[in-house]
């Protein structure tokens, strides 16, 4: 989940602004990660995508971010099956339409 897209979507689609949008911006922004391997810690990197896991707000933000996926897929002729964070898109066609 790209942070810039998430914040824009929360503002434009859902009308969040001012202090509420600032609070979510601070929740997802300025997070860092590093990797340790065999006792050696590698450089810290800024996290530009995703939200912290294991909390209710992260799950809610994911659902708001992906809310239009089903509508967009169906508009383009795909069938959709979605359960929690898993979404499957599928399409079927008659093989006879490909005969020469």
Helices and strands as residue ranges (DSSP letters): H 3-12, H 18-28, E 32-33, E 36-37, E 40-41, E 45-46, H 56-65, H 69-75, E 79-83, E 86-90, G 95-98
